[in-house]
Amino acid sequence: MTRVPIRVGLIGVQPEIGWAATAHVPALKLLPEYELTAVSHHSLGTSQAAAAKFGVANAFHTTAELVNHPDIDLVVIAVKVTRHRELVEAVVNAGKAVLSEWPLAVSLQDAIRMHDRARATGVHAAVGLQTRAAPVFNFVRDLVSDGYLGRVTSSTLTGSGILWGDEIPHTYEYTLDPANGASMINVPLAHSIDAVLYALDSRFEDMTAKTACVRPTVRIIETGAEVPLRVPDQVAVAGRLSNGSFLSVHFRGGLTRGTNFRWEINGSNGVLVVTTPVGYVGEGGFRVQGARGAEVLRDLVIPPMYAGGLPEGITQSVALAYRRLASDLREGTHLAPTFDDAVELQRLIDEIRRAG
């Protein structure tokens, strides 16, 4: 028997640019579990253009219209972090399930309030930590769980922020203001640490951190103007994990001609090395290498089952995360990250920011 799809309303979609258009819409279109039934934008013209391009029945320019529409089961929030709290509260008050992009909130206090409000109302509240669904991290998670490394002793991650380097597009200038909650610590570092801790099935027991603004200014690509860099372009985190191992992380702004993402896990009987030429962990292109005992480091092929038949790229991890969420909404499983996970990660990021 064919199941009725979960009807989705997407807040913050534009027809040509933005995370909603490049990741969420393509992911939803790949999955029979969902039907995108409505989009909204503060400009009605933009909303109507997006609806026409993506074949969506309803276009709104207010949140109230979308969240109260009877043909919506799940509301997805894909706008800047500064608006997340008001939108989450509107969705929760309407009694709809919600998926908010990460970061959940600008501050830990706001994240806790959103979490508590959703729990009190009883709605399902999920967060967009889609890197947990990426094939590479689940492959590594299974290798570690199955004892490929023996006892894990240490893990080292070096990554690039992509942004926050010598120059930045004008559309991302807002990430240079810490009040917007979208700095390198909040986004690429947080996604990466979350994925690593998920794969290691662990968390920090104690942690120390250091941050720095090595670059005093950043150049805006379109204008050449030099603007102040008000968020760290260097972040170092280190600490003991609950599994007894040690994790150290260094993220730097911009991109490098070297390796933009390298994660090495050492164990009592082996090693795993995960690399990608791109700093963002959700974009794919991963290479996994491993060795046990007296073996020489060699390539390990990620089995196709981890991709679930979905093409590699940004859409893949988002679609896999949506598939997990569908199971949670329909079957009562606990596969997709929730506001519980969001608050835990937000607390860690807050500790890193304050320690730094």
Residue pairs with C-beta under 8 A, 6 or more apart in sequence:
3 33
3 330
5 32
5 33
5 34
5 35
6 33
6 34
6 35
6 73
6 74
6 326
6 329
6 330
7 34
7 35
7 37
7 71
7 72
7 73
7 74
8 28
8 34
8 35
8 36
8 37
8 38
8 72
8 73
8 74
8 75
8 76
9 37
9 38
9 39
9 40
9 58
9 66
9 67
9 69
9 72
9 74
9 75
9 76
9 96
10 20
10 24
10 25
10 28
10 36
10 38
10 39
10 40
10 75
10 76
10 78
11 39
11 40
11 63
11 66
11 75
11 76
11 77
11 78
11 79
11 87
12 18
12 20
12 40
12 41
12 77
12 78
12 79
13 20
13 21
13 24
13 25
13 39
13 40
13 41
13 47
13 50
13 54
13 78
14 20
14 21
14 41
14 46
14 49
14 50
15 21
15 46
15 49
15 50
15 52
15 53
15 54
17 171
18 78
19 78
19 101
20 76
20 78
21 50
21 54
22 314
23 314
23 315
23 318
24 76
24 78
24 318
25 36
25 54
26 315
26 319
27 315
27 318
27 319
27 322
28 34
28 36
28 319
28 322
29 36
29 54
30 310
30 315
30 319
31 319
31 322
31 323
31 326
33 322
33 323
33 326
33 330
34 74
34 322
34 326
36 54
36 56
37 56
37 57
37 58
37 69
37 71
37 72
38 51
38 56
38 57
38 58
38 59
38 60
38 66
38 69
38 71
38 72
39 47
39 50
39 51
39 54
39 56
39 58
39 59
39 60
39 66
40 47
40 59
40 60
40 61
40 62
40 63
40 65
40 66
41 47
41 50
41 61
42 61
43 61
44 59
44 60
44 61
47 59
47 60
47 61
48 59
50 56
50 59
51 57
51 58
51 59
52 59
57 71
58 66
58 69
58 71
60 66
60 69
63 87
63 90
64 90
66 72
66 75
67 75
67 90
67 91
67 94
67 96
68 94
72 96
73 96
73 97
73 329
74 96
74 97
74 98
74 99
74 325
74 329
75 91
75 94
75 96
75 97
75 98
75 99
76 98
76 99
76 100
76 101
77 83
77 84
77 87
77 88
77 91
77 98
77 99
77 100
77 101
78 101
79 87
79 101
80 174
80 180
80 182
81 101
81 103
81 105
81 106
81 180
81 181
81 182
81 186
82 106
82 179
82 180
82 181
84 100
84 101
84 103
84 104
84 105
84 106
84 110
84 114
85 105
85 106
85 110
85 113
85 114
87 100
88 98
88 100
88 104
88 114
88 117
88 118
88 125
89 114
89 117
91 98
91 123
92 98
92 114
92 117
92 118
92 121
92 123
92 125
93 121
95 121
95 123
96 123
97 123
97 124
97 125
97 126
97 329
98 118
98 123
98 124
98 125
98 126
99 126
99 127
99 128
99 325
100 114
100 125
100 126
100 127
100 128
100 339
100 342
101 127
101 128
102 127
102 128
102 129
102 187
102 190
102 191
102 342
102 345
103 181
103 182
103 186
103 187
103 190
103 346
103 349
104 110
104 111
104 114
104 115
104 127
104 339
104 342
104 343
104 346
105 111
105 114
105 181
105 346
106 179
106 180
106 181
107 181
107 350
108 343
108 346
108 347
108 350
111 339
111 342
111 343
111 346
112 343
114 125
114 339
115 125
115 339
115 340
115 342
115 343
118 125
118 339
119 125
119 339
124 328
124 329
124 338
125 338
125 339
126 325
126 328
126 336
126 337
126 338
126 339
127 337
127 338
127 339
127 341
127 342
128 318
128 321
128 337
129 191
129 194
129 321
129 337
129 341
129 342
129 345
130 282
130 317
130 318
130 320
130 321
131 137
131 191
131 192
131 194
131 195
131 198
131 281
131 282
131 317
132 194
132 195
132 198
132 321
132 337
133 317
133 318
133 320
133 321
133 323
133 324
133 336
134 195
134 281
134 282
134 284
134 316
134 317
134 320
135 302
135 306
135 307
135 316
135 317
135 320
136 274
136 286
136 288
136 302
136 306
137 195
137 196
137 198
137 199
137 281
138 199
138 306
139 288
139 300
139 302
139 303
139 306
140 199
140 265
140 272
140 274
140 288
141 198
141 199
141 200
141 201
143 149
143 272
143 290
143 300
144 152
144 199
144 200
144 201
144 265
144 267
144 272
145 201
148 267
148 270
148 272
148 290
148 292
149 265
149 266
149 267
149 268
149 269
149 270
149 271
149 272
149 292
150 267
150 268
150 269
150 270
151 244
151 267
151 268
151 269
152 200
152 243
152 244
152 245
152 265
152 266
152 267
153 245
153 246
153 266
153 267
153 268
154 245
154 246
154 247
154 248
154 265
154 266
155 196
155 200
155 241
155 245
155 246
155 247
155 248
155 263
155 264
155 265
155 266
156 247
156 248
156 249
156 262
156 263
156 264
156 266
157 192
157 193
157 196
157 247
157 248
157 249
157 250
157 261
157 262
157 263
157 264
158 249
158 250
158 251
158 259
158 261
158 262
158 263
159 188
159 189
159 192
159 249
159 250
159 251
159 252
159 260
159 261
159 262
159 279
159 281
160 188
160 251
160 252
160 253
160 254
160 255
160 256
160 260
160 261
160 279
161 184
161 188
161 189
161 233
161 251
161 252
161 253
161 254
161 279
162 188
162 254
162 255
162 260
162 278
162 279
162 280
163 172
163 175
163 184
163 253
163 254
164 175
164 176
164 183
164 184
164 218
164 229
164 231
164 232
164 233
164 253
164 254
165 215
165 218
165 233
165 253
165 254
165 255
166 215
166 218
166 219
166 254
167 218
167 219
167 220
167 221
168 175
168 176
168 218
168 219
168 220
168 221
169 220
169 221
169 222
170 220
170 221
170 222
170 223
173 220
173 227
174 180
174 182
175 182
175 183
175 187
175 231
176 183
176 218
176 227
176 228
176 229
176 230
176 231
177 230
177 231
178 230
178 231
183 231
183 232
184 231
184 232
184 233
184 235
184 251
184 253
185 211
185 231
185 232
185 235
185 251
185 349
185 352
185 353
185 356
186 349
188 251
188 279
188 280
188 281
189 235
189 237
189 249
189 251
189 349
189 352
190 345
190 348
190 349
191 280
191 281
191 282
192 249
192 251
192 261
192 281
193 237
193 249
193 345
193 348
194 341
194 345
195 281
196 247
196 249
196 263
197 203
197 204
197 241
197 247
200 241
200 243
200 245
200 247
200 265
201 243
202 241
202 242
202 243
202 245
203 241
203 242
203 344
204 239
204 240
204 241
204 242
204 247
204 348
205 239
205 240
205 241
205 242
206 239
206 240
207 237
207 238
207 239
207 348
207 351
207 352
207 355
208 237
208 238
208 239
208 355
209 235
209 236
209 237
209 238
209 351
209 352
209 355
209 356
210 235
210 236
210 355
210 356
211 232
211 234
211 235
211 236
211 352
211 353
211 356
212 232
212 233
212 234
212 356
213 229
213 230
213 231
213 232
213 233
213 234
214 233
214 234
214 253
215 229
215 233
215 253
216 228
216 229
217 226
217 227
217 228
217 229
218 226
218 227
218 228
218 229
219 225
219 226
219 227
220 226
220 227
232 356
233 252
233 253
233 254
234 250
234 251
234 252
234 253
235 249
235 250
235 251
235 252
235 352
235 356
236 248
236 249
236 250
237 247
237 248
237 249
237 250
237 352
238 246
238 247
238 248
238 249
239 246
239 247
240 246
241 247
255 279
259 275
259 277
260 276
260 277
260 278
260 279
261 274
261 275
261 276
261 277
261 278
261 279
261 281
262 273
262 274
262 275
263 273
263 274
263 275
264 271
264 272
264 273
264 274
265 271
265 272
265 273
265 274
269 292
269 293
270 290
270 291
270 292
270 293
270 295
271 290
271 291
271 297
272 288
272 289
272 290
272 300
273 288
273 289
273 290
273 297
274 286
274 287
274 288
274 289
275 286
275 287
275 289
276 283
276 284
276 285
276 286
276 287
277 285
278 285
282 314
282 317
282 318
283 313
283 314
284 312
284 313
284 314
284 316
284 317
285 312
286 302
287 299
288 299
288 300
288 302
289 297
289 298
289 299
289 300
290 297
290 298
290 300
291 297
291 298
307 316
307 320
308 319
308 320
308 323
310 316
310 319
310 320
321 336
321 337
324 333
324 335
324 336
325 335
325 336
327 333
327 335
327 336
328 334
328 335
328 336
